[in-house]
């Protein structure tokens, strides 16, 4: 991997908040929409994904998000500072682990997303999105857990990036799901070394998955394949390799 780019929209929100903090919540929400997030359409799409309609996200913003920001903006600032440090420190290790010509985009925003972080797309390439409010509300401000969050998302990022770059189709079903989750977790563990909280972060995202079983699948396959080779396996080959585990 040759480089990465952090698109940090926090300064834009901070400028807005200098005056919006004194406004009623209803006005804060409207200014968030018109004066901040609208300038970042792809981030806006991610922020609002999962809501059925405009009324639903506005209610969540009014009842949960902006009252919390009003009382805890210092925690948002701390989450941002520590997340930036986590990205940079993880990338230093990552550049040595994975020598691939991939440009990683990290997009940091403040809003109403119910996801702390997620691999989606930015332009025509995979990117990793982070919501500082969701991270701070979860209490994930410690450097170790933020590095684990970044590492796990990088696992998903690489998996998706390699397949997209080569044109390998995705699979479906339980075996595919366990394979992809196990890949991301084992990748993050190797990337971060023993000082990590990958299991805690992964459990937050995949409460219905037996994490130990998912990791065991990849541990066994790592005796035969590199991470890059695993990420590029065809769906039929994944089914063949994993079927003995279920």
N, C-alpha and C positions, 0 to 999 in steps of 0.2 A: 504494500500500500504506500502511495507516494505522499499523501497529504490529507488534510481535513480543513473544514471551514465551519466556524461557529457563526450562526446568524442569531444574534442576541437582540431581541426586541425590548428587553427590559428598559433601556434608556428612554425609549419612546413612551413607555407606560409611566416611567418615573416623572418625566416632564409633564404629562397629563395630570398625574396625581398631585402635583404641587398645588393645583387649584381644585381639582375634582374631590380631593379628600374633605373639603369643606361643604360639599354639596350633598343634598339628600340622595339616598341610595338609588332612587329612580333616575335621577339625572346622571349619577355615576355610571349606571348601566348603559344609558344612551350614549354618553360620551365614550365609553369603552368601545361601543359598536361603531360610532361615526368617526371618532378622532384617533383611534388606535388600531383596532383589529382589522378594519376595512382596508387599511394600507397593506395588509399581508393576506391576500385572498386564500392562498393555500393553507396558511396557518389557521385562518378563520374556518375554512372547511373542516380541518381536523378538530378544532375546538368545538364545533357544533355537531360533529358526527355523533350519532347515537341518540340524538333528541328527535322526537317525532315531529315537532313543529316549533315555530318561533316562540309560542307561548310557553312551551315546556322549559326551554333553556332560560327564558327570562324569569320564570318562577324560581328556578334553581339559583340563578344569579341573585335574585331579590331576597330569597329566604336563607340561603346558605353562604354564597361566595362573598358578596360585597360587604355584608355585615362583618364577616370574619376578617376580610382584608382591613377594614377600618380599625379593628382591634389588634391586628397582628402583622402589620406591614413590615416590622423589623424582622419577623421570621421569614418573610418572602425575600428580603434582602440577603439574609444569611444563607438561605437555600440557593440563591443565585450565585453568591460568592463561592460557596463550597462545591456547587455543581461545576462551575467553570474550572476550578482546581481539579476536580475529579476527572473531567474530560481530558484535560491536558496530561495528567499523570497516567491515566489509562492508555492514552494514545502513545505515550513514550514507550510503554511496554509493547503495545499493539504493533507499532511500526517494526519492531524487531521480530515479533512472532509471525507476522503475516506480510511477507514481501510481495504485495500485489498492487497492480496499477488501478486502485480504486480510490475515488475521492469521497470522503465521508462528510455528509452535511449534518450538523447538529443544529436544531432550531429550538430556541428557548423563548417561551412566551408566558403571558399571564392571562388567565381567563377562566372559563367555565368547564373545561374538559374534566371528565371523570376518570381519565387515564393519567397516571403520573408520567408515563413515557410510552411511546409506540413507534414502531417502524411503519412508515407509510411512504409516500412519494413526494418529491419536491422537483418540479419540472418533470423530466422523464427518468429520474433515477431514484432509488430508494434513499430515504433520509430518516433520521431519528428525531422525533419531536419530544419536547419536554414541557410540562406545565408546572411553573414554580409554585402556584397556589396549591395544586394537588399534592405536590411533593412536601410542601411545608405543613399542610393540614395532616398529612400522614405522620409527621414528626421525623421524616427522613432527612435530617440535616447533618448527620454524622458523616465524615468523609468516607469511612469504610463502607457504609451501606450505599452511599451515592456512587462510589466506584463500582460496587456490585451491580447497581442499577444500570450504569453505563455499560459495564461489561456484558451483562445479559442482553441488553438491546443490541450491542455490537454482534453478539452471536446470531441473533435473528437477522440483523442487517447483512452480515456476510452471507448467510444462507440464501437470503432473497437476492442479493446482488450477484452472486456467482450464477445462480440459476437464470436470472434475467439476462445477464451478459452473454451467456452461452446459448440461451433459448431452451433450457430444460423445463418441461412442464411440471406443474405442481401435482401432488397426489391428493388423495382424499381418504377419509375413514380414520379409524382409531390408530392403526399402526403408523400411518403417516403423521398424525398429530403427535404421538409419542416420540417418533423419530425426530421431528423438528424441534420439539421442546427439549428433548435430551441433547440434541446438538448444541442449542443455545446455552444450556446450562454447563455442559462439559467444556465448551469453548471458553465461557467466562471463567470457569475454575482454572483452566490452564493459563489463561491470560493474566489473571490476578494473583495467582499463587495461593498459598495456604491462608493468608490473611484476607478472608472474604466472607460475605454474608449472602452469597448467591442463592442458597437454599431458601432463605427468608424472603428474598425478593421474588424468586420464582414461585414460591407458595402463594404469595399475594396475587399473582397473575393467574395461576393455574390451580385453584383450590380443588378442582375435580379430578386432578391427575395424580397418580402415584409417582412422585418425583424420583424416588429411588429406582423404580423400575425403568423410567425413561432414561435416567443417567446410566443405568447398567447396560441398556441396549447399546448406547454409544461407546461405553468403555470396552465392551466386547468387540465391537466393530473397529475400534481404533487400533486393534492389534493387526488389522488387515489394511486399513485405509487411513490416509491423512485427512485432516479436516476439509481440505479443498476437495478431495475425492469423494468424501461423504456428502458434501453439499451438492455435488453434481450427479449423484446417483439417480438413475431413472426411476419413476414410481414403481414399475414392475420389479426392479432389482431391490428396491427398499422393501417391498412386500416379501420378496424371497428371503432377504437377510433377516428380517425382523420376525417372521412368522413363528420361529422357534421360541420366541420370548413370550408368546401369548397362548 
